[in-house]
Amino acid sequence: MPLPGVGVSPARGRVIKMRDRALENVLQTALNNGSNVWVVGDVHGYFSTLKALVERLSLVENDYVVMLGDLIDRGPESASIVNFVRTVENVHSIRGNHEQMMTEGFDNTEFFKSLSMEARIWYHNGGKNTESSYIAIYGNDDGALERASEDAEWMRGLPTEIVLDEWRLVHGGYDQNLDVDEQSDSMHMHARNQFFCSRHAIDPKRTILFGHSVTFKHLHKDDSKAGEIWESDVKLDDGRSMAIGVDTCIYHECRDSDSSVILPRVLTAYNIQTGK
């Protein structure tokens, strides 16, 4: 039988941790007591930006930060971000598709599994930069491999969603045609159109806060809104938006439609206590 807070993957018949009930209880208690819970979009290896953002949050005791996954790849400091999230007590993360790519493509004897499709997919989607970040900190020997192996194992244990009284936190999203409580890790990490194009509230009681889909590209579909969060115009009974996208994209190198202006690169934190 599955353990509490643990789901079974029917495809592989193995136990996968989809929920962390203890963490959910901690976060809900913090909200009930008036503390702040900040939810941060995809950071993709930009640790200096994350540190600057966290400083601006002016955290106090019993405040929390929850990362929506995709801590790694593309930017230059993935290893530092993973270390930060693993070692700072009031910072937590769910698993994104890039953490999933690392767990599937990583080999603890050579970093990337030789010639495997999983390794090539990860390598070409920012894994090369992640490898470089481990070597920069832990050395080009067994040190980098050992630490990356530990971190990959940690990533395997991350939940793929967090469910609170009025919020769901997820990296990708949900399939609008399925029961919101009966969806796979893969859907949580990868969902796009089948999620945010829904014309009905996928969870009538909870706003879904998500990353993964760059807001100006996939959601607003408007370069002039680069750096802005997205809020669904589908409303819950209490008037809140069905979903809010916060991947305002820190890593892109895009220009606007006439190629004259470099679009802003932004990392966003959303306070689910205050809506700030």
Residue frames as qw, qx, qy, qz and C-alpha x, y, z in Angstrom:
[[0.000, 0.888, 0.459, 0.000, 0.00, 0.00, 0.00],
 [0.341, 0.628, -0.067, 0.696, 1.23, 3.55, -0.69],
 [0.378, -0.287, -0.492, 0.730, 2.45, 5.50, 2.30],
 [0.031, 0.868, 0.413, -0.274, 0.50, 8.63, 3.33],
 [0.053, 0.881, -0.162, -0.442, 1.21, 11.44, 0.92],
 [0.220, -0.388, 0.770, 0.456, 2.75, 9.07, -1.62],
 [0.750, 0.423, 0.011, -0.509, 1.38, 8.10, -5.03],
 [0.691, -0.080, 0.677, 0.239, 1.96, 5.07, -7.21],
 [0.263, 0.532, -0.460, -0.660, 3.08, 5.44, -10.82],
 [0.867, 0.204, 0.383, -0.247, 0.99, 2.96, -12.82],
 [0.639, 0.694, -0.317, -0.104, 3.38, 3.17, -15.75],
 [0.388, 0.528, -0.710, 0.258, 6.36, 1.84, -13.80],
 [0.799, -0.386, -0.451, -0.096, 4.65, 0.37, -10.76],
 [0.556, -0.004, -0.458, 0.694, 6.91, 2.22, -8.35],
 [0.279, -0.810, -0.440, 0.269, 6.19, 4.59, -5.49],
 [0.345, 0.413, 0.067, 0.840, 6.67, 8.29, -6.22],
 [0.198, -0.516, -0.488, 0.676, 6.33, 11.06, -3.67],
 [0.143, 0.593, 0.487, 0.625, 3.75, 13.44, -5.13],
 [0.328, -0.829, -0.132, -0.433, 2.72, 15.29, -1.97],
 [0.408, 0.123, -0.618, 0.660, 4.52, 16.32, 1.20],
 [0.424, -0.707, -0.514, -0.237, 1.74, 16.48, 3.76],
 [0.573, -0.525, -0.282, 0.562, 4.04, 17.63, 6.55],
 [0.281, -0.025, 0.165, 0.945, 5.24, 20.58, 4.48],
 [0.183, -0.531, -0.525, -0.640, 1.66, 21.43, 3.50],
 [0.522, -0.694, -0.485, 0.105, 0.71, 21.51, 7.17],
 [0.494, -0.356, -0.101, 0.787, 3.64, 23.80, 8.00],
 [0.120, 0.164, 0.332, 0.921, 2.75, 26.23, 5.21],
 [0.321, -0.614, -0.563, -0.452, -0.96, 26.25, 6.02],
 [0.547, -0.630, -0.409, 0.370, -0.24, 26.86, 9.69],
 [0.370, -0.172, 0.049, 0.912, 2.00, 29.78, 8.73],
 [0.086, -0.371, -0.453, -0.806, -0.78, 31.27, 6.63],
 [0.470, -0.653, -0.578, -0.137, -3.34, 30.73, 9.39],
 [0.548, -0.577, -0.268, 0.543, -1.05, 32.56, 11.81],
 [0.136, 0.968, 0.092, -0.189, -0.64, 35.54, 9.48],
 [0.471, -0.502, 0.488, 0.536, 2.87, 34.79, 8.23],
 [0.474, 0.674, -0.281, -0.493, 3.95, 35.32, 4.64],
 [0.747, 0.002, 0.625, 0.230, 4.42, 32.52, 2.14],
 [0.264, 0.722, -0.327, -0.550, 6.19, 33.70, -1.00],
 [0.843, 0.226, 0.478, 0.100, 6.05, 31.56, -4.13],
 [0.064, -0.701, 0.443, 0.555, 8.93, 32.04, -6.60],
 [0.820, 0.523, 0.010, -0.231, 8.84, 31.21, -10.29],
 [0.933, 0.190, 0.042, 0.302, 11.44, 29.39, -12.38],
 [0.288, -0.888, 0.245, 0.262, 14.94, 30.62, -11.46],
 [0.863, 0.483, 0.023, 0.146, 16.97, 28.45, -13.88],
 [0.811, 0.028, -0.077, 0.579, 20.41, 28.85, -12.38],
 [0.176, 0.675, -0.037, 0.715, 20.40, 32.61, -11.72],
 [0.597, -0.434, -0.551, 0.390, 21.42, 32.55, -8.09],
 [0.244, -0.045, -0.156, 0.956, 22.52, 36.19, -7.83],
 [0.323, -0.313, -0.324, -0.832, 19.06, 37.27, -8.95],
 [0.645, -0.453, -0.606, -0.109, 17.38, 34.90, -6.51],
 [0.503, -0.280, -0.452, 0.682, 19.47, 36.25, -3.61],
 [0.014, 0.080, 0.018, 0.997, 18.55, 39.82, -4.55],
 [0.489, -0.383, -0.482, -0.619, 14.87, 38.91, -4.74],
 [0.649, -0.422, -0.611, 0.166, 14.86, 37.09, -1.39],
 [0.336, -0.124, -0.319, 0.878, 16.54, 40.11, 0.25],
 [0.208, -0.201, -0.184, -0.940, 13.68, 42.30, -1.01],
 [0.557, -0.421, -0.652, -0.297, 11.12, 40.01, 0.60],
 [0.168, -0.509, 0.446, -0.717, 12.30, 41.10, 4.08],
 [0.721, -0.229, -0.641, -0.129, 11.55, 37.69, 5.55],
 [0.337, -0.542, 0.500, -0.585, 10.90, 37.41, 9.26],
 [0.162, -0.140, 0.949, -0.229, 10.57, 34.39, 11.53],
 [0.468, 0.329, 0.775, -0.270, 7.90, 31.93, 10.33],
 [0.532, 0.656, -0.150, -0.514, 7.83, 33.36, 6.79],
 [0.729, -0.032, 0.647, 0.219, 8.45, 30.83, 3.99],
 [0.327, 0.582, -0.450, -0.593, 9.61, 30.75, 0.39],
 [0.775, 0.150, 0.614, -0.022, 8.41, 28.00, -1.97],
 [0.043, 0.458, -0.608, -0.647, 10.18, 27.54, -5.29],
 [0.792, 0.340, 0.188, -0.471, 8.01, 26.26, -8.14],
 [0.868, 0.070, 0.431, 0.237, 10.74, 24.04, -9.59],
 [0.643, 0.643, 0.064, 0.412, 13.20, 24.51, -12.46],
 [0.479, -0.822, 0.137, 0.275, 15.88, 25.63, -10.03],
 [0.579, -0.367, 0.543, 0.485, 18.54, 24.45, -12.47],
 [0.586, 0.340, 0.571, 0.465, 19.80, 24.64, -16.08],
 [0.320, 0.832, 0.280, 0.356, 20.39, 27.53, -18.48],
 [0.137, -0.953, 0.173, -0.207, 21.88, 29.99, -15.97],
 [0.473, 0.578, -0.588, 0.310, 25.42, 29.83, -14.53],
 [0.088, -0.403, 0.686, -0.599, 24.80, 28.96, -10.83],
 [0.759, -0.227, -0.435, -0.428, 22.48, 25.96, -10.62],
 [0.661, -0.077, -0.659, 0.351, 24.57, 24.14, -8.01],
 [0.096, 0.103, -0.419, 0.897, 24.48, 27.19, -5.74],
 [0.544, -0.220, -0.115, -0.802, 20.71, 27.43, -5.99],
 [0.799, -0.182, -0.556, -0.140, 20.22, 23.78, -5.09],
 [0.493, -0.013, -0.601, 0.629, 22.54, 24.19, -2.11],
 [0.161, -0.188, 0.197, -0.949, 20.60, 27.29, -1.02],
 [0.696, -0.229, -0.259, -0.630, 17.23, 25.56, -1.17],
 [0.791, -0.107, -0.596, 0.088, 18.56, 22.45, 0.57],
 [0.521, -0.034, -0.524, 0.673, 20.24, 24.32, 3.43],
 [0.148, -0.201, 0.171, -0.953, 18.02, 27.33, 4.21],
 [0.108, 0.184, 0.903, -0.374, 15.39, 26.16, 6.68],
 [0.370, 0.545, 0.466, -0.591, 12.43, 28.24, 5.52],
 [0.396, 0.516, -0.439, -0.620, 12.97, 27.68, 1.76],
 [0.647, 0.081, 0.755, -0.069, 11.37, 24.71, 0.00],
 [0.269, 0.382, -0.545, -0.696, 10.80, 23.56, -3.57],
 [0.856, 0.244, 0.376, -0.258, 8.59, 21.36, -5.67],
 [0.547, -0.147, 0.671, 0.480, 9.98, 19.34, -8.58],
 [0.460, 0.675, -0.087, -0.570, 9.95, 20.86, -12.06],
 [0.914, 0.402, 0.054, -0.024, 10.57, 19.23, -15.41],
 [0.398, 0.743, -0.488, 0.225, 14.23, 20.31, -15.34],
 [0.429, -0.485, 0.696, -0.309, 14.81, 18.55, -12.01],
 [0.900, 0.136, 0.360, -0.205, 13.11, 15.54, -13.60],
 [0.715, 0.654, -0.240, 0.054, 15.47, 15.75, -16.59],
 [0.024, 0.694, -0.668, 0.269, 18.45, 15.76, -14.23],
 [0.662, -0.265, 0.635, -0.297, 17.24, 12.70, -12.31],
 [0.898, 0.334, 0.261, -0.113, 16.70, 10.82, -15.59],
 [0.660, 0.711, -0.182, 0.160, 19.83, 11.97, -17.43],
 [0.166, -0.806, 0.525, -0.216, 22.40, 12.03, -14.62],
 [0.930, 0.021, -0.342, 0.129, 24.95, 9.27, -14.06],
 [0.507, -0.846, 0.166, -0.003, 27.08, 9.30, -10.92],
 [0.790, -0.220, 0.327, 0.469, 30.20, 8.08, -12.73],
 [0.439, 0.124, 0.403, 0.793, 30.28, 10.50, -15.67],
 [0.149, 0.313, 0.180, -0.921, 27.57, 13.12, -15.04],
 [0.647, 0.321, -0.134, -0.678, 25.61, 12.42, -18.25],
 [0.803, 0.020, 0.592, -0.068, 24.52, 8.86, -19.01],
 [0.208, -0.328, 0.681, 0.620, 26.47, 7.72, -22.07],
 [0.111, 0.003, -0.731, -0.674, 24.51, 8.11, -25.31],
 [0.064, 0.486, 0.847, -0.205, 21.12, 7.84, -23.60],
 [0.029, 0.643, 0.470, 0.604, 18.24, 9.90, -24.93],
 [0.440, -0.829, -0.338, 0.072, 17.51, 11.19, -21.41],
 [0.570, -0.464, 0.064, 0.675, 21.07, 12.48, -21.03],
 [0.325, 0.215, 0.416, 0.822, 21.02, 14.19, -24.42],
 [0.148, -0.780, -0.485, -0.367, 17.70, 15.87, -23.72],
 [0.502, -0.796, -0.182, 0.285, 18.99, 17.22, -20.40],
 [0.578, -0.207, 0.217, 0.758, 22.39, 18.25, -21.86],
 [0.211, 0.328, 0.444, 0.806, 20.78, 20.30, -24.64],
 [0.278, -0.780, -0.416, -0.376, 18.21, 21.92, -22.33],
 [0.201, -0.855, 0.231, -0.419, 20.72, 23.49, -19.98],
 [0.928, -0.363, -0.011, 0.086, 22.27, 20.45, -18.35],
 [0.708, 0.356, -0.144, 0.592, 25.67, 21.41, -19.72],
 [0.026, -0.694, 0.184, -0.695, 25.49, 24.66, -17.74],
 [0.770, -0.569, 0.057, -0.283, 24.45, 22.77, -14.63],
 [0.932, -0.011, -0.107, 0.346, 27.46, 20.46, -14.95],
 [0.435, 0.528, -0.176, 0.708, 29.75, 23.49, -15.25],
 [0.361, -0.724, 0.120, -0.576, 28.26, 25.02, -12.11],
 [0.911, -0.411, 0.012, -0.017, 29.02, 21.88, -10.05],
 [0.814, 0.195, -0.097, 0.538, 32.58, 21.74, -11.35],
 [0.143, 0.711, -0.117, 0.679, 33.07, 25.45, -10.56],
 [0.537, -0.675, 0.202, -0.464, 32.18, 24.88, -6.91],
 [0.875, -0.353, 0.306, -0.125, 33.17, 21.28, -6.16],
 [0.250, -0.587, 0.699, 0.323, 36.04, 20.68, -8.58],
 [0.705, 0.422, -0.397, -0.409, 36.55, 18.69, -11.77],
 [0.195, 0.253, -0.938, 0.138, 36.93, 15.37, -9.98],
 [0.312, -0.338, -0.888, 0.009, 34.81, 13.14, -7.78],
 [0.021, -0.278, -0.475, 0.835, 33.67, 16.12, -5.71],
 [0.383, 0.161, -0.203, -0.887, 31.30, 17.48, -8.37],
 [0.511, -0.060, -0.778, -0.360, 29.93, 14.02, -9.15],
 [0.285, -0.240, -0.833, 0.409, 29.34, 13.16, -5.51],
 [0.126, 0.302, 0.359, -0.874, 27.51, 16.39, -4.76],
 [0.451, 0.140, -0.396, -0.788, 25.46, 16.25, -7.96],
 [0.433, -0.118, -0.886, -0.116, 24.53, 12.65, -7.14],
 [0.115, -0.315, -0.709, 0.621, 23.31, 13.71, -3.70],
 [0.254, 0.301, 0.067, -0.917, 21.33, 16.56, -5.20],
 [0.445, 0.040, -0.670, -0.593, 19.76, 14.35, -7.87],
 [0.332, -0.256, -0.894, 0.156, 18.59, 11.98, -5.14],
 [0.030, 0.353, 0.460, -0.814, 17.13, 14.93, -3.22],
 [0.343, 0.191, -0.301, -0.869, 15.27, 16.05, -6.36],
 [0.374, -0.117, -0.873, -0.290, 13.69, 12.61, -6.72],
 [0.237, -0.394, -0.796, 0.393, 12.04, 13.10, -3.33],
 [0.105, 0.137, 0.100, -0.980, 10.53, 16.51, -4.05],
 [0.404, 0.521, 0.690, -0.299, 6.74, 16.72, -4.28],
 [0.236, 0.228, 0.565, 0.757, 5.23, 17.71, -7.62],
 [0.229, -0.650, -0.339, -0.640, 2.40, 19.72, -6.06],
 [0.127, -0.099, -0.644, 0.748, 1.51, 21.44, -2.80],
 [0.292, -0.560, -0.607, -0.482, -2.17, 21.63, -1.86],
 [0.074, -0.051, -0.514, 0.853, -3.33, 24.20, 0.71],
 [0.226, 0.521, 0.691, -0.447, -6.78, 25.34, 1.79],
 [0.378, 0.812, 0.205, -0.393, -7.09, 28.02, -0.91],
 [0.240, 0.779, -0.488, -0.312, -4.09, 27.34, -3.17],
 [0.954, 0.073, 0.222, 0.186, -2.42, 24.71, -5.30],
 [0.044, -0.818, 0.481, 0.313, 1.27, 25.17, -6.09],
 [0.878, 0.185, 0.416, 0.145, 2.55, 23.24, -9.12],
 [0.348, -0.383, 0.455, 0.725, 5.25, 23.61, -11.73],
 [0.039, 0.073, 0.701, 0.708, 3.34, 22.89, -14.95],
 [0.501, -0.032, 0.028, -0.864, -0.33, 22.37, -14.16],
 [0.495, 0.129, 0.806, -0.298, -3.21, 19.96, -14.59],
 [0.030, -0.178, -0.787, -0.591, -5.33, 18.42, -17.34],
 [0.386, -0.015, 0.148, -0.910, -8.66, 20.22, -17.35],
 [0.720, -0.003, -0.458, -0.522, -10.42, 17.01, -18.43],
 [0.645, -0.057, -0.733, 0.209, -9.29, 14.90, -15.45],
 [0.604, -0.751, -0.267, 0.004, -9.98, 14.91, -11.72],
 [0.130, 0.868, -0.333, 0.343, -7.56, 17.43, -10.28],
 [0.566, -0.606, 0.512, -0.227, -6.66, 15.11, -7.39],
 [0.896, 0.003, 0.442, 0.041, -5.89, 12.09, -9.60],
 [0.586, 0.795, -0.157, 0.008, -3.18, 13.38, -11.93],
 [0.920, 0.030, -0.090, 0.380, 0.35, 12.18, -12.56],
 [0.497, -0.601, 0.135, 0.611, 3.70, 13.63, -11.64],
 [0.425, 0.128, 0.516, 0.732, 4.35, 14.08, -15.35],
 [0.031, 0.776, 0.500, 0.383, 1.21, 16.18, -15.80],
 [0.403, -0.856, -0.167, 0.279, 2.13, 18.30, -12.78],
 [0.503, -0.484, 0.298, 0.651, 5.55, 19.02, -14.29],
 [0.313, -0.002, 0.621, 0.718, 4.72, 19.37, -18.00],
 [0.233, 0.703, 0.672, -0.016, 1.12, 20.57, -18.51],
 [0.110, -0.153, 0.154, 0.970, 0.56, 23.62, -20.70],
 [0.309, -0.101, -0.388, -0.862, -2.38, 24.18, -23.08],
 [0.506, -0.361, -0.757, -0.201, -4.59, 21.49, -21.56],
 [0.390, -0.433, -0.562, 0.587, -4.26, 23.44, -18.31],
 [0.101, -0.387, -0.174, 0.900, -4.24, 27.19, -18.74],
 [0.205, -0.064, -0.512, -0.832, -6.67, 27.24, -21.69],
 [0.119, -0.411, -0.892, 0.143, -9.42, 25.79, -19.50],
 [0.214, -0.420, -0.217, -0.855, -12.69, 27.74, -19.54],
 [0.708, -0.590, -0.267, -0.282, -13.75, 26.31, -16.21],
 [0.299, -0.729, 0.531, -0.313, -12.16, 26.28, -12.77],
 [0.635, 0.226, -0.738, 0.023, -10.06, 23.12, -12.51],
 [0.378, -0.259, -0.747, 0.481, -10.21, 23.28, -8.71],
 [0.169, -0.762, -0.415, -0.467, -13.30, 25.29, -7.70],
 [0.582, -0.781, -0.197, 0.114, -11.88, 25.95, -4.21],
 [0.624, -0.526, 0.211, 0.538, -8.26, 26.81, -5.00],
 [0.379, 0.881, -0.228, -0.168, -6.26, 29.20, -7.16],
 [0.930, 0.031, 0.144, 0.337, -3.46, 27.33, -8.94],
 [0.047, -0.917, 0.327, 0.225, -0.10, 29.11, -8.84],
 [0.918, 0.142, 0.292, 0.229, 2.29, 27.77, -11.48],
 [0.170, -0.686, 0.447, 0.549, 5.51, 28.32, -13.41],
 [0.627, 0.090, 0.724, 0.275, 6.86, 26.46, -16.47],
 [0.410, 0.661, 0.513, 0.363, 4.99, 28.50, -19.10],
 [0.306, -0.098, -0.009, 0.947, 6.68, 31.83, -19.82],
 [0.185, 0.633, 0.556, -0.506, 3.94, 34.40, -19.27],
 [0.246, 0.639, -0.160, -0.711, 4.52, 36.74, -22.20],
 [0.133, 0.287, -0.821, -0.475, 5.08, 33.89, -24.65],
 [0.145, -0.189, -0.964, -0.115, 2.52, 31.24, -23.71],
 [0.072, -0.561, -0.728, 0.387, -0.08, 33.12, -21.65],
 [0.129, 0.715, 0.116, -0.678, -0.29, 36.80, -22.59],
 [0.641, 0.372, 0.511, 0.436, 1.07, 36.07, -26.08],
 [0.133, 0.961, 0.121, 0.210, 2.18, 39.69, -26.08],
 [0.671, 0.199, -0.261, 0.664, 5.80, 40.88, -25.94],
 [0.061, -0.637, 0.103, -0.762, 4.74, 44.14, -24.32],
 [0.736, -0.571, 0.024, -0.362, 3.75, 42.15, -21.21],
 [0.743, 0.220, -0.518, 0.362, 7.20, 40.59, -20.74],
 [0.217, 0.218, -0.588, 0.748, 8.00, 40.45, -17.04],
 [0.516, -0.223, 0.168, -0.810, 4.34, 40.50, -15.95],
 [0.290, 0.050, 0.927, -0.233, 2.49, 37.70, -14.19],
 [0.367, -0.130, -0.619, -0.682, -0.63, 36.25, -15.84],
 [0.346, 0.094, 0.710, -0.606, -4.03, 35.79, -14.21],
 [0.042, 0.303, 0.888, 0.344, -6.75, 33.64, -15.73],
 [0.329, -0.133, -0.047, -0.934, -10.00, 35.43, -16.46],
 [0.649, -0.316, -0.654, -0.225, -11.83, 32.28, -15.28],
 [0.217, -0.514, 0.425, -0.713, -12.93, 33.00, -11.73],
 [0.258, -0.159, -0.911, 0.281, -13.61, 30.89, -8.66],
 [0.288, -0.722, -0.607, -0.164, -16.82, 31.38, -6.68],
 [0.438, -0.710, -0.237, 0.498, -14.93, 33.71, -4.32],
 [0.270, 0.955, 0.026, -0.119, -13.86, 35.93, -7.23],
 [0.371, -0.653, 0.554, 0.360, -10.21, 34.89, -7.33],
 [0.516, 0.546, -0.528, -0.396, -8.57, 33.79, -10.57],
 [0.992, 0.007, -0.025, -0.119, -8.58, 30.09, -11.42],
 [0.872, -0.031, 0.047, 0.486, -4.83, 30.20, -12.06],
 [0.025, -0.972, 0.190, 0.139, -1.88, 32.61, -11.85],
 [0.879, 0.280, -0.035, 0.384, 1.30, 32.14, -13.89],
 [0.333, -0.916, 0.151, 0.168, 4.52, 33.52, -12.40],
 [0.744, -0.074, 0.357, 0.560, 7.24, 32.33, -14.81],
 [0.206, 0.943, 0.055, -0.255, 8.11, 35.84, -15.94],
 [0.862, 0.408, 0.034, 0.298, 11.31, 34.43, -17.49],
 [0.397, -0.837, 0.255, 0.275, 14.73, 35.27, -16.13],
 [0.659, -0.259, 0.569, 0.418, 16.75, 33.41, -18.79],
 [0.642, 0.627, 0.413, 0.156, 15.57, 34.53, -22.24],
 [0.333, -0.338, 0.274, 0.836, 17.49, 36.69, -24.74],
 [0.314, 0.614, 0.676, 0.258, 14.44, 37.87, -26.66],
 [0.037, -0.119, 0.077, 0.989, 13.75, 41.17, -28.39],
 [0.471, 0.460, 0.434, -0.615, 10.33, 42.62, -29.13],
 [0.718, 0.476, 0.509, 0.003, 8.54, 42.02, -32.41],
 [0.480, 0.872, -0.051, 0.076, 10.45, 44.72, -34.31],
 [0.863, 0.046, -0.166, 0.476, 13.79, 43.61, -32.76],
 [0.183, 0.747, -0.127, 0.626, 14.50, 47.06, -31.33],
 [0.400, -0.629, 0.384, -0.545, 14.17, 46.46, -27.59],
 [0.376, 0.108, -0.899, 0.197, 15.50, 43.62, -25.44],
 [0.622, -0.542, -0.359, -0.436, 12.59, 42.37, -23.37],
 [0.322, -0.646, 0.505, -0.474, 12.94, 42.47, -19.57],
 [0.638, 0.032, -0.762, 0.106, 14.21, 39.37, -17.79],
 [0.424, -0.504, 0.245, -0.711, 12.37, 39.06, -14.50],
 [0.385, -0.101, -0.891, 0.216, 12.18, 36.71, -11.50],
 [0.446, -0.471, -0.123, -0.751, 8.91, 36.96, -9.59],
 [0.152, -0.113, -0.876, 0.444, 7.81, 36.14, -6.05],
 [0.440, -0.440, -0.380, -0.685, 4.06, 36.08, -5.27],
 [0.091, -0.145, 0.718, -0.675, 2.82, 36.38, -1.69],
 [0.377, -0.342, -0.782, -0.361, -0.17, 34.07, -1.17],
 [0.231, -0.476, -0.632, 0.567, -0.92, 35.69, 2.18],
 [0.022, 0.610, 0.165, -0.775, -1.38, 39.19, 0.73],
 [0.609, 0.678, 0.404, 0.075, -1.58, 38.86, -3.06],
 [0.037, -0.902, 0.263, 0.340, 1.46, 41.16, -3.37]]
